[in-house]
Amino acid sequence: MTNSRDDVLQIIESFFRHQEAFDGKGILSVWHSGGRMYLVGNNNEFRVVSIEEQSEHINQVKDKVPDI
C-alpha cells in the first residue's frame, strides 16, 4: 500500500491502460486478488464480478476480436 498521490495515480492510470488494451493479465497486476468490480454492462444491468472474472472476460473478448 502507498500513501503517495502520484503512486495511486499511476496505479489508476495503469488499470485503465490495461482495460483499454484488453489486457487481462495487466488488469490483474494492479488489483488485489479477489477484488470486486461493480459494473453496468451494455444491457444496463448492474452486476458485481471479481477481478479474476473481469480479467477472463477481457481475455475472451481479445481472443474473439484480436484487432479490438
mmCIF file of the N, C-alpha and C atoms, coordinates in Angstrom:
data_MODEL
# 
_entry.id   MODEL 
# 
loop_
_atom_site.group_PDB 
_atom_site.id 
_atom_site.type_symbol 
_atom_site.label_atom_id 
_atom_site.label_alt_id 
_atom_site.label_comp_id 
_atom_site.label_asym_id 
_atom_site.label_entity_id 
_atom_site.label_seq_id 
_atom_site.pdbx_PDB_ins_code 
_atom_site.Cartn_x 
_atom_site.Cartn_y 
_atom_site.Cartn_z 
_atom_site.occupancy 
_atom_site.B_iso_or_equiv 
_atom_site.pdbx_formal_charge 
_atom_site.auth_seq_id 
_atom_site.auth_comp_id 
_atom_site.auth_asym_id 
_atom_site.auth_atom_id 
_atom_site.pdbx_PDB_model_num 
ATOM 1   N N  . MET A 1 1  ? 0.856   -1.177  0.000   1.00 0.00 ? 1  MET A N  1 
ATOM 2   C CA . MET A 1 1  ? 0.000   0.000   0.000   1.00 0.00 ? 1  MET A CA 1 
ATOM 3   C C  . MET A 1 1  ? 0.892   1.227   0.000   1.00 0.00 ? 1  MET A C  1 
ATOM 4   N N  . THR A 1 2  ? 0.384   2.282   -0.583  1.00 0.00 ? 2  THR A N  1 
ATOM 5   C CA . THR A 1 2  ? 1.174   3.505   -0.699  1.00 0.00 ? 2  THR A CA 1 
ATOM 6   C C  . THR A 1 2  ? 0.363   4.699   -0.224  1.00 0.00 ? 2  THR A C  1 
ATOM 7   N N  . ASN A 1 3  ? 1.059   5.697   0.221   1.00 0.00 ? 3  ASN A N  1 
ATOM 8   C CA . ASN A 1 3  ? 0.408   6.941   0.623   1.00 0.00 ? 3  ASN A CA 1 
ATOM 9   C C  . ASN A 1 3  ? 0.668   8.054   -0.378  1.00 0.00 ? 3  ASN A C  1 
ATOM 10  N N  . SER A 1 4  ? 1.458   7.772   -1.377  1.00 0.00 ? 4  SER A N  1 
ATOM 11  C CA . SER A 1 4  ? 1.830   8.788   -2.347  1.00 0.00 ? 4  SER A CA 1 
ATOM 12  C C  . SER A 1 4  ? 0.727   8.989   -3.380  1.00 0.00 ? 4  SER A C  1 
ATOM 13  N N  . ARG A 1 5  ? 0.303   10.239  -3.515  1.00 0.00 ? 5  ARG A N  1 
ATOM 14  C CA . ARG A 1 5  ? -0.728  10.568  -4.507  1.00 0.00 ? 5  ARG A CA 1 
ATOM 15  C C  . ARG A 1 5  ? -0.282  10.144  -5.906  1.00 0.00 ? 5  ARG A C  1 
ATOM 16  N N  . ASP A 1 6  ? 0.970   10.386  -6.240  1.00 0.00 ? 6  ASP A N  1 
ATOM 17  C CA . ASP A 1 6  ? 1.474   10.031  -7.570  1.00 0.00 ? 6  ASP A CA 1 
ATOM 18  C C  . ASP A 1 6  ? 1.467   8.522   -7.789  1.00 0.00 ? 6  ASP A C  1 
ATOM 19  N N  . ASP A 1 7  ? 1.795   7.755   -6.751  1.00 0.00 ? 7  ASP A N  1 
ATOM 20  C CA . ASP A 1 7  ? 1.763   6.299   -6.871  1.00 0.00 ? 7  ASP A CA 1 
ATOM 21  C C  . ASP A 1 7  ? 0.347   5.800   -7.121  1.00 0.00 ? 7  ASP A C  1 
ATOM 22  N N  . VAL A 1 8  ? -0.609  6.378   -6.427  1.00 0.00 ? 8  VAL A N  1 
ATOM 23  C CA . VAL A 1 8  ? -2.019  5.993   -6.607  1.00 0.00 ? 8  VAL A CA 1 
ATOM 24  C C  . VAL A 1 8  ? -2.475  6.336   -8.020  1.00 0.00 ? 8  VAL A C  1 
ATOM 25  N N  . LEU A 1 9  ? -2.121  7.518   -8.495  1.00 0.00 ? 9  LEU A N  1 
ATOM 26  C CA . LEU A 1 9  ? -2.495  7.919   -9.851  1.00 0.00 ? 9  LEU A CA 1 
ATOM 27  C C  . LEU A 1 9  ? -1.880  6.986   -10.892 1.00 0.00 ? 9  LEU A C  1 
ATOM 28  N N  . GLN A 1 10 ? -0.642  6.564   -10.680 1.00 0.00 ? 10 GLN A N  1 
ATOM 29  C CA . GLN A 1 10 ? -0.003  5.635   -11.609 1.00 0.00 ? 10 GLN A CA 1 
ATOM 30  C C  . GLN A 1 10 ? -0.756  4.309   -11.660 1.00 0.00 ? 10 GLN A C  1 
ATOM 31  N N  . ILE A 1 11 ? -1.203  3.825   -10.527 1.00 0.00 ? 11 ILE A N  1 
ATOM 32  C CA . ILE A 1 11 ? -1.942  2.556   -10.478 1.00 0.00 ? 11 ILE A CA 1 
ATOM 33  C C  . ILE A 1 11 ? -3.269  2.696   -11.220 1.00 0.00 ? 11 ILE A C  1 
ATOM 34  N N  . ILE A 1 12 ? -3.967  3.783   -10.977 1.00 0.00 ? 12 ILE A N  1 
ATOM 35  C CA . ILE A 1 12 ? -5.263  4.005   -11.649 1.00 0.00 ? 12 ILE A CA 1 
ATOM 36  C C  . ILE A 1 12 ? -5.064  4.137   -13.155 1.00 0.00 ? 12 ILE A C  1 
ATOM 37  N N  . GLU A 1 13 ? -4.075  4.911   -13.574 1.00 0.00 ? 13 GLU A N  1 
ATOM 38  C CA . GLU A 1 13 ? -3.797  5.071   -14.999 1.00 0.00 ? 13 GLU A CA 1 
ATOM 39  C C  . GLU A 1 13 ? -3.403  3.742   -15.633 1.00 0.00 ? 13 GLU A C  1 
ATOM 40  N N  . SER A 1 14 ? -2.623  2.951   -14.920 1.00 0.00 ? 14 SER A N  1 
ATOM 41  C CA . SER A 1 14 ? -2.212  1.641   -15.413 1.00 0.00 ? 14 SER A CA 1 
ATOM 42  C C  . SER A 1 14 ? -3.428  0.740   -15.617 1.00 0.00 ? 14 SER A C  1 
ATOM 43  N N  . PHE A 1 15 ? -4.349  0.742   -14.659 1.00 0.00 ? 15 PHE A N  1 
ATOM 44  C CA . PHE A 1 15 ? -5.558  -0.071  -14.797 1.00 0.00 ? 15 PHE A CA 1 
ATOM 45  C C  . PHE A 1 15 ? -6.307  0.299   -16.074 1.00 0.00 ? 15 PHE A C  1 
ATOM 46  N N  . PHE A 1 16 ? -6.526  1.590   -16.298 1.00 0.00 ? 16 PHE A N  1 
ATOM 47  C CA . PHE A 1 16 ? -7.289  2.000   -17.470 1.00 0.00 ? 16 PHE A CA 1 
ATOM 48  C C  . PHE A 1 16 ? -6.547  1.723   -18.771 1.00 0.00 ? 16 PHE A C  1 
ATOM 49  N N  . ARG A 1 17 ? -5.223  1.818   -18.770 1.00 0.00 ? 17 ARG A N  1 
ATOM 50  C CA . ARG A 1 17 ? -4.454  1.445   -19.968 1.00 0.00 ? 17 ARG A CA 1 
ATOM 51  C C  . ARG A 1 17 ? -4.635  -0.037  -20.274 1.00 0.00 ? 17 ARG A C  1 
ATOM 52  N N  . HIS A 1 18 ? -4.568  -0.874  -19.242 1.00 0.00 ? 18 HIS A N  1 
ATOM 53  C CA . HIS A 1 18 ? -4.752  -2.319  -19.439 1.00 0.00 ? 18 HIS A CA 1 
ATOM 54  C C  . HIS A 1 18 ? -6.182  -2.622  -19.892 1.00 0.00 ? 18 HIS A C  1 
ATOM 55  N N  . GLN A 1 19 ? -7.145  -1.950  -19.303 1.00 0.00 ? 19 GLN A N  1 
ATOM 56  C CA . GLN A 1 19 ? -8.547  -2.154  -19.673 1.00 0.00 ? 19 GLN A CA 1 
ATOM 57  C C  . GLN A 1 19 ? -8.755  -1.773  -21.144 1.00 0.00 ? 19 GLN A C  1 
ATOM 58  N N  . GLU A 1 20 ? -8.228  -0.634  -21.545 1.00 0.00 ? 20 GLU A N  1 
ATOM 59  C CA . GLU A 1 20 ? -8.374  -0.160  -22.917 1.00 0.00 ? 20 GLU A CA 1 
ATOM 60  C C  . GLU A 1 20 ? -7.697  -1.099  -23.913 1.00 0.00 ? 20 GLU A C  1 
ATOM 61  N N  . ALA A 1 21 ? -6.583  -1.701  -23.502 1.00 0.00 ? 21 ALA A N  1 
ATOM 62  C CA . ALA A 1 21 ? -5.831  -2.616  -24.379 1.00 0.00 ? 21 ALA A CA 1 
ATOM 63  C C  . ALA A 1 21 ? -6.355  -4.046  -24.315 1.00 0.00 ? 21 ALA A C  1 
ATOM 64  N N  . PHE A 1 22 ? -7.402  -4.283  -23.535 1.00 0.00 ? 22 PHE A N  1 
ATOM 65  C CA . PHE A 1 22 ? -7.951  -5.625  -23.338 1.00 0.00 ? 22 PHE A CA 1 
ATOM 66  C C  . PHE A 1 22 ? -6.847  -6.576  -22.869 1.00 0.00 ? 22 PHE A C  1 
ATOM 67  N N  . ASP A 1 23 ? -6.115  -6.141  -21.867 1.00 0.00 ? 23 ASP A N  1 
ATOM 68  C CA . ASP A 1 23 ? -5.002  -6.882  -21.291 1.00 0.00 ? 23 ASP A CA 1 
ATOM 69  C C  . ASP A 1 23 ? -5.401  -7.415  -19.914 1.00 0.00 ? 23 ASP A C  1 
ATOM 70  N N  . GLY A 1 24 ? -5.990  -8.609  -19.912 1.00 0.00 ? 24 GLY A N  1 
ATOM 71  C CA . GLY A 1 24 ? -6.464  -9.203  -18.667 1.00 0.00 ? 24 GLY A CA 1 
ATOM 72  C C  . GLY A 1 24 ? -5.364  -9.435  -17.646 1.00 0.00 ? 24 GLY A C  1 
ATOM 73  N N  . LYS A 1 25 ? -4.216  -9.889  -18.109 1.00 0.00 ? 25 LYS A N  1 
ATOM 74  C CA . LYS A 1 25 ? -3.093  -10.131 -17.201 1.00 0.00 ? 25 LYS A CA 1 
ATOM 75  C C  . LYS A 1 25 ? -2.632  -8.813  -16.566 1.00 0.00 ? 25 LYS A C  1 
ATOM 76  N N  . GLY A 1 26 ? -2.613  -7.768  -17.358 1.00 0.00 ? 26 GLY A N  1 
ATOM 77  C CA . GLY A 1 26 ? -2.228  -6.459  -16.841 1.00 0.00 ? 26 GLY A CA 1 
ATOM 78  C C  . GLY A 1 26 ? -3.207  -5.942  -15.804 1.00 0.00 ? 26 GLY A C  1 
ATOM 79  N N  . ILE A 1 27 ? -4.501  -6.181  -16.037 1.00 0.00 ? 27 ILE A N  1 
ATOM 80  C CA . ILE A 1 27 ? -5.516  -5.766  -15.072 1.00 0.00 ? 27 ILE A CA 1 
ATOM 81  C C  . ILE A 1 27 ? -5.269  -6.455  -13.734 1.00 0.00 ? 27 ILE A C  1 
ATOM 82  N N  . LEU A 1 28 ? -4.963  -7.742  -13.788 1.00 0.00 ? 28 LEU A N  1 
ATOM 83  C CA . LEU A 1 28 ? -4.695  -8.478  -12.549 1.00 0.00 ? 28 LEU A CA 1 
ATOM 84  C C  . LEU A 1 28 ? -3.485  -7.921  -11.803 1.00 0.00 ? 28 LEU A C  1 
ATOM 85  N N  . SER A 1 29 ? -2.550  -7.325  -12.533 1.00 0.00 ? 29 SER A N  1 
ATOM 86  C CA . SER A 1 29 ? -1.332  -6.822  -11.893 1.00 0.00 ? 29 SER A CA 1 
ATOM 87  C C  . SER A 1 29 ? -1.570  -5.588  -11.029 1.00 0.00 ? 29 SER A C  1 
ATOM 88  N N  . VAL A 1 30 ? -2.692  -4.902  -11.208 1.00 0.00 ? 30 VAL A N  1 
ATOM 89  C CA . VAL A 1 30 ? -2.932  -3.676  -10.446 1.00 0.00 ? 30 VAL A CA 1 
ATOM 90  C C  . VAL A 1 30 ? -4.086  -3.789  -9.450  1.00 0.00 ? 30 VAL A C  1 
ATOM 91  N N  . TRP A 1 31 ? -4.694  -4.960  -9.346  1.00 0.00 ? 31 TRP A N  1 
ATOM 92  C CA . TRP A 1 31 ? -5.793  -5.179  -8.394  1.00 0.00 ? 31 TRP A CA 1 
ATOM 93  C C  . TRP A 1 31 ? -5.382  -6.193  -7.348  1.00 0.00 ? 31 TRP A C  1 
ATOM 94  N N  . HIS A 1 32 ? -6.002  -6.094  -6.171  1.00 0.00 ? 32 HIS A N  1 
ATOM 95  C CA . HIS A 1 32 ? -5.827  -7.111  -5.147  1.00 0.00 ? 32 HIS A CA 1 
ATOM 96  C C  . HIS A 1 32 ? -6.568  -8.371  -5.579  1.00 0.00 ? 32 HIS A C  1 
ATOM 97  N N  . SER A 1 33 ? -5.962  -9.507  -5.363  1.00 0.00 ? 33 SER A N  1 
ATOM 98  C CA . SER A 1 33 ? -6.620  -10.783 -5.652  1.00 0.00 ? 33 SER A CA 1 
ATOM 99  C C  . SER A 1 33 ? -7.954  -10.837 -4.923  1.00 0.00 ? 33 SER A C  1 
ATOM 100 N N  . GLY A 1 34 ? -8.993  -11.262 -5.634  1.00 0.00 ? 34 GLY A N  1 
ATOM 101 C CA . GLY A 1 34 ? -10.324 -11.352 -5.027  1.00 0.00 ? 34 GLY A CA 1 
ATOM 102 C C  . GLY A 1 34 ? -11.058 -10.023 -4.991  1.00 0.00 ? 34 GLY A C  1 
ATOM 103 N N  . GLY A 1 35 ? -10.457 -8.974  -5.555  1.00 0.00 ? 35 GLY A N  1 
ATOM 104 C CA . GLY A 1 35 ? -11.123 -7.674  -5.590  1.00 0.00 ? 35 GLY A CA 1 
ATOM 105 C C  . GLY A 1 35 ? -12.406 -7.739  -6.405  1.00 0.00 ? 35 GLY A C  1 
ATOM 106 N N  . ARG A 1 36 ? -13.294 -6.821  -6.168  1.00 0.00 ? 36 ARG A N  1 
ATOM 107 C CA . ARG A 1 36 ? -14.591 -6.792  -6.850  1.00 0.00 ? 36 ARG A CA 1 
ATOM 108 C C  . ARG A 1 36 ? -14.731 -5.547  -7.706  1.00 0.00 ? 36 ARG A C  1 
ATOM 109 N N  . MET A 1 37 ? -15.429 -5.718  -8.831  1.00 0.00 ? 37 MET A N  1 
ATOM 110 C CA . MET A 1 37 ? -15.781 -4.596  -9.686  1.00 0.00 ? 37 MET A CA 1 
ATOM 111 C C  . MET A 1 37 ? -17.303 -4.496  -9.720  1.00 0.00 ? 37 MET A C  1 
ATOM 112 N N  . TYR A 1 38 ? -17.793 -3.278  -9.693  1.00 0.00 ? 38 TYR A N  1 
ATOM 113 C CA . TYR A 1 38 ? -19.226 -3.022  -9.741  1.00 0.00 ? 38 TYR A CA 1 
ATOM 114 C C  . TYR A 1 38 ? -19.494 -2.386  -11.101 1.00 0.00 ? 38 TYR A C  1 
ATOM 115 N N  . LEU A 1 39 ? -20.153 -3.131  -11.970 1.00 0.00 ? 39 LEU A N  1 
ATOM 116 C CA . LEU A 1 39 ? -20.284 -2.760  -13.369 1.00 0.00 ? 39 LEU A CA 1 
ATOM 117 C C  . LEU A 1 39 ? -21.737 -2.585  -13.789 1.00 0.00 ? 39 LEU A C  1 
ATOM 118 N N  . VAL A 1 40 ? -21.920 -1.751  -14.793 1.00 0.00 ? 40 VAL A N  1 
ATOM 119 C CA . VAL A 1 40 ? -23.188 -1.676  -15.505 1.00 0.00 ? 40 VAL A CA 1 
ATOM 120 C C  . VAL A 1 40 ? -22.836 -2.019  -16.945 1.00 0.00 ? 40 VAL A C  1 
ATOM 121 N N  . GLY A 1 41 ? -23.339 -3.153  -17.409 1.00 0.00 ? 41 GLY A N  1 
ATOM 122 C CA . GLY A 1 41 ? -22.980 -3.645  -18.732 1.00 0.00 ? 41 GLY A CA 1 
ATOM 123 C C  . GLY A 1 41 ? -23.734 -2.968  -19.850 1.00 0.00 ? 41 GLY A C  1 
ATOM 124 N N  . ASN A 1 42 ? -23.557 -3.505  -21.051 1.00 0.00 ? 42 ASN A N  1 
ATOM 125 C CA . ASN A 1 42 ? -24.199 -2.951  -22.248 1.00 0.00 ? 42 ASN A CA 1 
ATOM 126 C C  . ASN A 1 42 ? -25.715 -3.012  -22.179 1.00 0.00 ? 42 ASN A C  1 
ATOM 127 N N  . ASN A 1 43 ? -26.253 -3.912  -21.370 1.00 0.00 ? 43 ASN A N  1 
ATOM 128 C CA . ASN A 1 43 ? -27.708 -4.037  -21.235 1.00 0.00 ? 43 ASN A CA 1 
ATOM 129 C C  . ASN A 1 43 ? -28.240 -3.221  -20.065 1.00 0.00 ? 43 ASN A C  1 
ATOM 130 N N  . ASN A 1 44 ? -27.419 -2.322  -19.535 1.00 0.00 ? 44 ASN A N  1 
ATOM 131 C CA . ASN A 1 44 ? -27.784 -1.505  -18.372 1.00 0.00 ? 44 ASN A CA 1 
ATOM 132 C C  . ASN A 1 44 ? -28.165 -2.351  -17.164 1.00 0.00 ? 44 ASN A C  1 
ATOM 133 N N  . GLU A 1 45 ? -27.501 -3.481  -17.006 1.00 0.00 ? 45 GLU A N  1 
ATOM 134 C CA . GLU A 1 45 ? -27.726 -4.353  -15.860 1.00 0.00 ? 45 GLU A CA 1 
ATOM 135 C C  . GLU A 1 45 ? -26.543 -4.258  -14.915 1.00 0.00 ? 45 GLU A C  1 
ATOM 136 N N  . PHE A 1 46 ? -26.849 -3.974  -13.648 1.00 0.00 ? 46 PHE A N  1 
ATOM 137 C CA . PHE A 1 46 ? -25.813 -3.884  -12.622 1.00 0.00 ? 46 PHE A CA 1 
ATOM 138 C C  . PHE A 1 46 ? -25.353 -5.284  -12.251 1.00 0.00 ? 46 PHE A C  1 
ATOM 139 N N  . ARG A 1 47 ? -24.035 -5.440  -12.111 1.00 0.00 ? 47 ARG A N  1 
ATOM 140 C CA . ARG A 1 47 ? -23.511 -6.729  -11.685 1.00 0.00 ? 47 ARG A CA 1 
ATOM 141 C C  . ARG A 1 47 ? -22.210 -6.518  -10.922 1.00 0.00 ? 47 ARG A C  1 
ATOM 142 N N  . VAL A 1 48 ? -21.897 -7.485  -10.091 1.00 0.00 ? 48 VAL A N  1 
ATOM 143 C CA . VAL A 1 48 ? -20.661 -7.472  -9.326  1.00 0.00 ? 48 VAL A CA 1 
ATOM 144 C C  . VAL A 1 48 ? -19.848 -8.681  -9.774  1.00 0.00 ? 48 VAL A C  1 
ATOM 145 N N  . VAL A 1 49 ? -18.598 -8.442  -10.170 1.00 0.00 ? 49 VAL A N  1 
ATOM 146 C CA . VAL A 1 49 ? -17.724 -9.533  -10.608 1.00 0.00 ? 49 VAL A CA 1 
ATOM 147 C C  . VAL A 1 49 ? -16.385 -9.415  -9.896  1.00 0.00 ? 49 VAL A C  1 
ATOM 148 N N  . SER A 1 50 ? -15.723 -10.542 -9.761  1.00 0.00 ? 50 SER A N  1 
ATOM 149 C CA . SER A 1 50 ? -14.375 -10.499 -9.204  1.00 0.00 ? 50 SER A CA 1 
ATOM 150 C C  . SER A 1 50 ? -13.417 -9.984  -10.271 1.00 0.00 ? 50 SER A C  1 
ATOM 151 N N  . ILE A 1 51 ? -12.280 -9.510  -9.848  1.00 0.00 ? 51 ILE A N  1 
ATOM 152 C CA . ILE A 1 51 ? -11.297 -9.034  -10.811 1.00 0.00 ? 51 ILE A CA 1 
ATOM 153 C C  . ILE A 1 51 ? -10.824 -10.185 -11.692 1.00 0.00 ? 51 ILE A C  1 
ATOM 154 N N  . GLU A 1 52 ? -10.804 -11.393 -11.147 1.00 0.00 ? 52 GLU A N  1 
ATOM 155 C CA . GLU A 1 52 ? -10.420 -12.557 -11.944 1.00 0.00 ? 52 GLU A CA 1 
ATOM 156 C C  . GLU A 1 52 ? -11.448 -12.839 -13.040 1.00 0.00 ? 52 GLU A C  1 
ATOM 157 N N  . GLU A 1 53 ? -12.736 -12.696 -12.721 1.00 0.00 ? 53 GLU A N  1 
ATOM 158 C CA . GLU A 1 53 ? -13.784 -12.876 -13.733 1.00 0.00 ? 53 GLU A CA 1 
ATOM 159 C C  . GLU A 1 53 ? -13.685 -11.802 -14.817 1.00 0.00 ? 53 GLU A C  1 
ATOM 160 N N  . GLN A 1 54 ? -13.424 -10.562 -14.408 1.00 0.00 ? 54 GLN A N  1 
ATOM 161 C CA . GLN A 1 54 ? -13.300 -9.479  -15.383 1.00 0.00 ? 54 GLN A CA 1 
ATOM 162 C C  . GLN A 1 54 ? -12.085 -9.697  -16.272 1.00 0.00 ? 54 GLN A C  1 
ATOM 163 N N  . SER A 1 55 ? -10.994 -10.123 -15.687 1.00 0.00 ? 55 SER A N  1 
ATOM 164 C CA . SER A 1 55 ? -9.780  -10.387 -16.456 1.00 0.00 ? 55 SER A CA 1 
ATOM 165 C C  . SER A 1 55 ? -10.032 -11.477 -17.491 1.00 0.00 ? 55 SER A C  1 
ATOM 166 N N  . GLU A 1 56 ? -10.695 -12.537 -17.093 1.00 0.00 ? 56 GLU A N  1 
ATOM 167 C CA . GLU A 1 56 ? -11.007 -13.634 -18.014 1.00 0.00 ? 56 GLU A CA 1 
ATOM 168 C C  . GLU A 1 56 ? -11.919 -13.145 -19.136 1.00 0.00 ? 56 GLU A C  1 
ATOM 169 N N  . HIS A 1 57 ? -12.909 -12.337 -18.794 1.00 0.00 ? 57 HIS A N  1 
ATOM 170 C CA . HIS A 1 57 ? -13.821 -11.793 -19.806 1.00 0.00 ? 57 HIS A CA 1 
ATOM 171 C C  . HIS A 1 57 ? -13.044 -10.938 -20.814 1.00 0.00 ? 57 HIS A C  1 
ATOM 172 N N  . ILE A 1 58 ? -12.176 -10.079 -20.316 1.00 0.00 ? 58 ILE A N  1 
ATOM 173 C CA . ILE A 1 58 ? -11.366 -9.223  -21.182 1.00 0.00 ? 58 ILE A CA 1 
ATOM 174 C C  . ILE A 1 58 ? -10.513 -10.078 -22.121 1.00 0.00 ? 58 ILE A C  1 
ATOM 175 N N  . ASN A 1 59 ? -9.916  -11.129 -21.582 1.00 0.00 ? 59 ASN A N  1 
ATOM 176 C CA . ASN A 1 59 ? -9.098  -12.024 -22.414 1.00 0.00 ? 59 ASN A CA 1 
ATOM 177 C C  . ASN A 1 59 ? -9.944  -12.717 -23.486 1.00 0.00 ? 59 ASN A C  1 
ATOM 178 N N  . GLN A 1 60 ? -11.156 -13.134 -23.136 1.00 0.00 ? 60 GLN A N  1 
ATOM 179 C CA . GLN A 1 60 ? -12.036 -13.792 -24.112 1.00 0.00 ? 60 GLN A CA 1 
ATOM 180 C C  . GLN A 1 60 ? -12.418 -12.828 -25.232 1.00 0.00 ? 60 GLN A C  1 
ATOM 181 N N  . VAL A 1 61 ? -12.721 -11.592 -24.878 1.00 0.00 ? 61 VAL A N  1 
ATOM 182 C CA . VAL A 1 61 ? -13.044 -10.607 -25.905 1.00 0.00 ? 61 VAL A CA 1 
ATOM 183 C C  . VAL A 1 61 ? -11.857 -10.406 -26.837 1.00 0.00 ? 61 VAL A C  1 
ATOM 184 N N  . LYS A 1 62 ? -10.670 -10.277 -26.270 1.00 0.00 ? 62 LYS A N  1 
ATOM 185 C CA . LYS A 1 62 ? -9.453  -10.082 -27.084 1.00 0.00 ? 62 LYS A CA 1 
ATOM 186 C C  . LYS A 1 62 ? -9.201  -11.275 -28.001 1.00 0.00 ? 62 LYS A C  1 
ATOM 187 N N  . ASP A 1 63 ? -9.468  -12.493 -27.501 1.00 0.00 ? 63 ASP A N  1 
ATOM 188 C CA . ASP A 1 63 ? -9.303  -13.685 -28.326 1.00 0.00 ? 63 ASP A CA 1 
ATOM 189 C C  . ASP A 1 63 ? -10.275 -13.711 -29.496 1.00 0.00 ? 63 ASP A C  1 
ATOM 190 N N  . LYS A 1 64 ? -11.511 -13.296 -29.254 1.00 0.00 ? 64 LYS A N  1 
ATOM 191 C CA . LYS A 1 64 ? -12.539 -13.315 -30.305 1.00 0.00 ? 64 LYS A CA 1 
ATOM 192 C C  . LYS A 1 64 ? -12.352 -12.175 -31.301 1.00 0.00 ? 64 LYS A C  1 
ATOM 193 N N  . VAL A 1 65 ? -11.861 -11.050 -30.830 1.00 0.00 ? 65 VAL A N  1 
ATOM 194 C CA . VAL A 1 65 ? -11.705 -9.870  -31.674 1.00 0.00 ? 65 VAL A CA 1 
ATOM 195 C C  . VAL A 1 65 ? -10.276 -9.341  -31.475 1.00 0.00 ? 65 VAL A C  1 
ATOM 196 N N  . PRO A 1 66 ? -9.294  -9.989  -32.076 1.00 0.00 ? 66 PRO A N  1 
ATOM 197 C CA . PRO A 1 66 ? -7.881  -9.633  -31.821 1.00 0.00 ? 66 PRO A CA 1 
ATOM 198 C C  . PRO A 1 66 ? -7.515  -8.185  -32.163 1.00 0.00 ? 66 PRO A C  1 
ATOM 199 N N  . ASP A 1 67 ? -8.221  -7.597  -33.121 1.00 0.00 ? 67 ASP A N  1 
ATOM 200 C CA . ASP A 1 67 ? -7.867  -6.235  -33.543 1.00 0.00 ? 67 ASP A CA 1 
ATOM 201 C C  . ASP A 1 67 ? -8.638  -5.154  -32.800 1.00 0.00 ? 67 ASP A C  1 
ATOM 202 N N  . ILE A 1 68 ? -9.258  -5.514  -31.695 1.00 0.00 ? 68 ILE A N  1 
ATOM 203 C CA . ILE A 1 68 ? -10.073 -4.549  -30.959 1.00 0.00 ? 68 ILE A CA 1 
ATOM 204 C C  . ILE A 1 68 ? -9.242  -3.411  -30.419 1.00 0.00 ? 68 ILE A C  1 
# 
